[in-house]
Amino acid sequence: MYANLTCSPKTFNQTNITKLCPGSQCMFAFYGGESVYHRYILVLHVCNLFVFLWLVNFTMALGQCALAGAFASYYWALKKPNDIPACPLYSSFSRAIRYHTGSLAFGSLILSVVQMFRIVLEYLDHKLKGVLAFFFFTHKIPVIQGDAPSLNYCWVPLLTVIFGSYMIAHGFLNVYAMCVDTLFLCFCEDLERNDGSSSRPYYMSPGLHKILRKGEEGAK
């Protein structure tokens, strides 16, 4: 009759509950009581995860858009470096915020939905593998009892260092990859719009134009 009632561990032994219910204890159950918030705490965690993925994808997309705009401003400057803006990265970031926020947010939303489905599937797969691994390493499966190896966790710190190094290198190389992709797209657009004449000159640099001429001569 006293179950799930609030109690104080300091004064519990002095109450009549221990006399009426021998063996009863005052133990921690949960914080805050049974409110609507606590009943739907799992749903709120899922919503927080979804919003977190959305914000991360939007931040990455905004950074990529700003970098692409900065590299494109260099390519489409007819007289380099005179026609290049004074602050290309700041100008590109301002354009992305003013004109492309909706597109970036919508694209990030689609990626977040796909990632949520992927996380759910990976979570179910991980739980299934965890159950199988438990039965495997505890020799609960009679067929493969002799094949269960001993566990060894010496690879955990090494894999952590490798993963951290990869993430740092990946962050730096992303800038270089975005530069290459942007210049390549600008190069293809330049070939489609212009023909190298005085009325429609190429925007590419002399070095890139030299490579193009060699490619044309080789094709002929």
N, C-alpha and C positions, 0 to 999 in steps of 0.2 A: 504493500500500500504506500510505501514511501519511495518507491522507485522513481528515478528521473526528477526528483526534487532537488532544489539547490541546497547545499550544505557547506559548512565551514570545517576544514580539517582540524582546526585548532580546538573547536568546541564540540566536535561531533561525539566524542567519547563521554561527554557530560550530559548528553541529551537522553531522552527516554527511548530513542529509536533503537539503541543497542540492546536495551532490555526487552523491548517488544519484538524485535527482529534479531535474534542472536546470529552472529556471523556477518552482519551487515557492515559495509565499509563505505567511507566517503571517498570516492575516486573521481578523477577528472574524466569528463565525457566530451565536452566540446565548448567552444567559445560562443557567447552571444545568445544562446537559446535557439529555439526552433522558430526562426523568422522566415519570411519569404526569401530573404537573401541567402540564408543557409540551406534552404530546400533546393534552390536553383544555383548553387555555387559551381557545379560542374558546367552548366550552360554558360555561366558568366566567364569561366576560365576559357572555354572554347571561343567565346566572343573576343576575349582579350588576345588570344593567340591569333585570331583572324585579323584583328586590327593591327597587331604587331607586324604580321606578314605584309599587310597592305602598306603600312608606313615604311617598312624596310624596302619594299619593291619600289614605292614612289620615290624614296630618297635616291636609290640607285638609278632609277630612270631619269630623275632630274639631273643627277651628276653626269650621266652619259650624254644627255641632251646638251648640257652646258659645254662639255668637252667637245662634242661634235660640232657645235656652233662656232667654238673658238678655232678649231682646225679648219673649218670651212671658210671662215673669214680670212684666213691666211691664203687659202687656195684661190678664192675668188677675188683677190686683190690683183688688179691688172698690173699695176706698177709696184712691185715689192721692193723695199718695205714701206714705201710712201703711203700706199692706200690701205695698209693694215691699220685697224683701229688702235687707239692708244692703250685701251684696256680690253682686249678681246674676250677674255674669260668673264669679266664682269658684264660686258655688253651681252654676251651670249646667255649668261645666267638671267639677266633682266628680261631678255626676249622670251626665254623659256617660261619664266614666271608669268609674264603678261599674256602670251599667246598660246602656250602649249600646256598649261596646267591641267585643263580638263582631259586632254588626250592622254597625258601621262597618268593621271589618276584612274581613268577608265582602263587603260592597259594594265596598270598595277592591280586593279581589282580583278581582272580576268586571271592574271598570274596567281593572285592570292587564293582564288577559288580552286584553281587546279592544284596548288600546293597543299591546300587543306585536305582535298581528297587523297593526295599522295601521302600525307602524314597519317591519315586515318588508316589507309591500307598498310603502311609500314608499321604502324602500331599494332594492328591485328597480326601481321606477319611476325613481328617481334614477340608478341605474347605466345603465339603458337610455337615458335622456335624455343622460347623459354621453357614451356611445358615439356617439350620433347627433350631438351637438354637436361632438365631436372631428372626425368626418368632415365636418361642415358647415363649421366654421371653418378647417379645414386644406385645404379645397377638394378633398376626396377624392371628392365626389359630382359627377360631370361635369354633371348636369342643372342644378344650381343653383350653379355656380361663380361666376357673376357677381352673385348676390344675397347673398353672405356679407358682412355688415357688419364693420367694424373694432371690436375690443373696447375698452370704456371702463369703468374701475372707479371713476369719481368718485362714483358713487351709493352705494358701500359704506359709507363713514362716515355719510352722511346717513340711510341706511336703518337703520343701527345705532342712531343717536340716536333716530329715530322709534320703533323697536321698544322700546328701553329706556324711553322716556317712556310708551309705551302700557302696558307692564307695570307701571310704578309707579302710573299712574292707575287701571289695572284693579284693583290690589290695594286701593286706597282705596275705590273705588266698589263693590267686592264687599261691603263692610260695609253700605253704604247699600242695596244690592240685597237683601241677606239680611234687613235690617230691613223693607223693603217687603213681601217675600214672606211673612215670618213674620206680620206684622200682618194681611195679607190672609187668610191661612189661619185665623188666630185669629178674625177678623171673621166668616168663613163658618161656623166652628164655633159661634161665639156666637149667630148667628142660628138655627142648627139646634137648639141646646140650650135657649135661653131665648126668652121672649116679651115681656119688658119689664114683667111684672107684679111685684107686691111679693114673691111667692114665688120667682119666677125672673127677677130683674132682669138687664139687659144689663151686661156687663163693659166695654163700649166706652166711650171717653171722651165727654164731652158734645158736643164738636165733631163726632166721628164719628157720634154718634147724631143730631145735627141734620142732617147730610148724608143719613142714612138716612131721616129723616122727610120731607125734601124729595123724595127719590127716590120714596117711597111716594105722596106727594100728586101728584107728576107722573104716576105710573103710573095712578092713579085717574082 
